Amino acid sequence: MVVLARPKSAYIVINTERCKGCRLCLHFCPKEIIGLASQVNKTGYIPAEVIAEKAYECTGCAACAIMCPDTAITVYRHKRVSSPSIS
């Protein structure tokens, strides 16, 4: 029997050059999928980044993007396909 992994329902993209490393997104992500990068960005800040091993846990709640004062986070959600109704 083959079991397929559940596809990601959502994911986030962090603009590391815009991020100032305030860490608000880290504190508000309910799945704790955001961490700090190991390098500084061009402006000298340590930006937030998605933890690769946890990325699939993203639910698309957008708490991180709402809290980001630098608007450095974009949330993408996959469209749900509705099944045809049976009459």
Secondary structure as GFF3:
##gff-version 3
##sequence-region A 1 87
A	DSSP	beta_strand	10	14	.	.	.	ID=ss1
A	DSSP	alpha_helix	24	28	.	.	.	ID=ss2
A	DSSP	beta_strand	34	36	.	.	.	ID=ss3
A	DSSP	beta_strand	48	50	.	.	.	ID=ss4
A	DSSP	three_ten_helix	52	57	.	.	.	ID=ss5
A	DSSP	alpha_helix	63	67	.	.	.	ID=ss6
A	DSSP	beta_strand	73	77	.	.	.	ID=ss7
###
